Amino acid sequence: MSAKDAPPPLPEPLLVEVADSHTHLDMQSGTVEEALVKAAAVGVTTVVQVGCDVKGSRWAAETAAAHANVHAAVALHPNEAPRIVLGDPDGWSRQGAREGGGDAALDDALAEIDRLAALPHVRGVGETGLDFFRTGPEGVAAQERSFRAHIEIAKRHGKALVIHDREAHADVLRVLDEEGAPERTVFHCYSGDAGMAEICAAKGYYMSFAGNVTFKNAQPLRDALAVAPLELVLVETDAPFLTPAPFRGRPNAPYLIPVTVRAMAEVRGIGENELAEAIAVNTARAFDY
């Protein structure tokens, strides 16, 4: 194993227990149990396991059912919707090459997400939203139709809505306004600037910050974190992605949350315990556990 692939060391434990509001245990090495033990050892005692397609959402629901400290979110990722409708000749989504199934296939997939969203240990519907980074103009209609359907599912089941917003800020906010956002809406891996943070704050949307808030070029994220109301701030890993500095590029996992919490506390000019207390309360409120 090269140094680049080696898992970073365990950070100093947090004294106040927190939750990782967004992780993908199914994409990380090792077992779920190993990941949870390592996380708990540093004060990360709860995780929200997030599905990105039908298979991953079923896995998230099953994993949450088996572990008291795992909560599930289920959805079709914004990039998954166009693949279902139009096909995925490159097999980019870990499922091999696929033929397009049209709108009927998207309806079938959404019906399964709806079924899973009714389960008691599923606390969120997401990650859903819009992603104009990876999906071209031909896929936008499928993305937006899927996003609107997820909003409706979240509201009908009284679950949190977990949003993936990549290079689509204005359109995500527009669709939320048009559909009416669920009572609890979380911008996962918040990627807007301070101006957008003020809009989210006014609407009561939670902003979840990931390891990229520690990156050198991420000053706009730190500016957003500085103005976000403390009662709307969450922390996440999005593991195995977005490993915080100084471990950027190495595999991420829930046990690295303390690194991000400490960097966030510095941006806010408050102690890590105070921030951790707020995050713990906010995450439980956002996901209703």
N, C-alpha and C positions, 0 to 999 in steps of 0.2 A: 504493500500500500504506500503510495507516495504521500508526502507531507500534505499535499493539496487535498487528498481524499480522506485524510485522517480526521476523525471527529475531534472538534476542539475540546479542551479540558473543561471539567466542571467548574463553573464560576463559584464565587463565594455565595452561600445561601442567602436568600432574602429572609428577613426576620418576620415579615408579614406575608402570609400565603396569598398567591395570586392565581389567576386563570390565564391560560393561553387561549385567546378567543378565536383562533383560526389556525388549524394545523391539518396536515395530510399524513397521518400515520401510515396509510397504505402505500405511500411513496417513499417511506424511510426504511433504512436497513434495520434489522433486528425485530424482535417481537413487540407487540403492543405493551405487554407486561414490562419488558425491559425499559421501554421508553417512559412508561408511567413511573417506574421506580426511580429512574435517573432524575426525572422532573421533580418528583416529590422530595428527593434528597436536597434540592436547592430551593424549595418553597413554592414550586409550581404544582399545585395539588388538583387542578381541574383543567381539562382541555375540551375544546369544541372541535370535533372531528367533522370535516367538511367534504361533502360529495361533489363531484364535478360531472358525473354522468349517471346513468341508471345503475350500472354495476357498482360504482363507487358509493352511490347513495344507499344502496341496499347494504353494502359492507359497513358504512357509517352507522346505519340504524342497528345492525346486528351487534356491532362493537359497543355502541352505547348501551344496548340492552344487557350486555355481559359485564359492564364495568360501571359502578356507581358514579365514578368521577369523570366519566366521558359523556358528553352530550353531543348529539348529532345535528348536523344541518344537511339538508338534501336538496339537490337541484341539478339542472343541466347548465353547465358553465356556458357563458355567452359564446364561446367558440365551438361548443358542442352542438348547439342548435343548427347552425348552417351545415355542419357535417352530416347531421341526421337528414336534413332536407335535401342537400345538394350532393352529398357523398364526400368521401375522404380518400381520394386515390392514393395519397402518400401514407396513409395509416398513421398520421402524426399523433393521434390521441391514445397511443398505447393499445389500440384495439385492432390493428391491422387495417388493410385497405377495405373500404366500404363503398357500396353503391348508395346513391341517394334514394331516400324513401319518400320524398315529397312531404307535403303538409300532413298526410295521414300518419306517417311515421313519427312526426313531431307530436301529434295529438296522442299517440299511443305512449310515447315516452313521458309526456306531461301527465297523463293519467296515472302512471306508475309513481311519479313524484308526488302527486296528489294523495295517493294511497299511503305512501310512506310518511308524508307530512302529518297525517292524522295520528301517528303513533306517539305515545306519551313521552318517550325518551328522545324523540326528535324535537329539538327546541328551536330550530331555525329552518328557513327556506332560503337556500343559497349555496354556492355562490352563483348569483344571477346578476344580470345587468347588461352592459354594453362594452365591447372591446373593439376599437377601430384600429388597434395596432396590428392584430394578426388576421382579422377578417376584412376582406375588401368590400367594396360597395354592393357586390352581388349577394353578400350574406346578411346585409343590414336588416332587411325585412324579416328574415327568420329570427335574428337576434331580438329584434324589438317585439315581435309577436310572443316569443318565449318569455321575455322579461315581463311583459304585461300579464301573461298567464301566471307567472310565479308570484307577482304582487297580489293577484286575486287569491291564489292558493294560501299565501301567508295570512291574508286578512281573514279568510273564511275559517282557517284553523286556529287563528289567534297566535301565530308564531312570529318570531323575529324575522325580518327580511335582511339577508346578508348580501351586500352589493359588491360586485366586481366592476370597477370603473377604470378602464384604461384608455386614455386619450379620447374620452367621450363625456367629459364633465357636464357640458351644457345639455346634451341630449339625455343623460341619466336624470338630471334634475327636472328636465321638462316632462319626461315620462312619469316620474314620481308625482309631479304636480297634476298631470292629466288624469292619472289613475286614482290619486289619493294614496299617500304612503301609509303602510301599516303603522300602528301605534309605536312599534319598536323597529327602527331601521338602522342598520349598521353599515357604514362604509368601511369594508375590509381593506386592509393595506391602503389606508388613506393616501391619495396621490395628488390632491388638489393643493392650492396655495392658501395664503391667509384669507384672501377675499372669499374664496369658496368655503373656508372654515366658518366664516361669519354667517354665510347663508345656511350652512348645515346647522349651526348653533341656533339660529332663529327658528328653524323648523324642528329642533329637538332631535336631530339625527346624531347617532353615536359615530365617533371617528376612532378607528382602530389603527394604531401605528405599529409598523413592522420594523425589522432590522435595518431597512434602508434609511430610516431616520438618522442612522449613525454614519451614513456614507458622506464623504467629503463634499460631493456635488449636490447634496440634498438640503441646502439652506432653505428653499421654499417650504419644504416639509417641516423643518424646525420652526420656521416662522408661523406656520399653521398651528403647530402644537402649542406655541407660545400664546396664541389667542383663543384656542379652543377652551370652552368652559370645562373645568376639572371634572364635573359630574357627567360629561359626555365622552371622556377619554378612555379607550381600551388599549390593551397591548396584545400582540400576536407574534407568532413566528412565521406563518405561511410556510412552515418547514415541509420539505427539505430546501425550500428556496429562501433567498433574501437573508442569508446569515449575516448577523451584525458585525461591524468592524470591531476588533482587528482580524476577524476570522472570515471575512468576505471571500466567497469562492469555495469554502469548505462546507460539508453537509450541515444543514441546520436541523434542530430538534427542539422540542419544548423546553429541555433543560437549559437552553441558552436565553430564555426570557429575562433572567436577571441582568444580563449585559445591556439589553435594550431598556429595561426599566431604569437602570442607573443613568444611561445617556439621556433618557426623557426627563428624569428628575433634575438633571443639570440644566437642561433647556428651560424648564419651568422655574428654576431657582428655589426648589423645595427639597426636603429630605426624601430619600428613597422610601422610607416607611410611610410617610404621608401619602406619597403617590401610590404606593402598593395598596394601602387601605382604600383609597378612592377607586382604584382599578378593580379590586375585589368586589366592592359593592356595586359598581357600575356593570360589571360583566354579569353578575347574578340578576341584576334588574333587567338588563338588555335581553338576556336569554330566559328569564323567568324560571330560574331554578332555585 
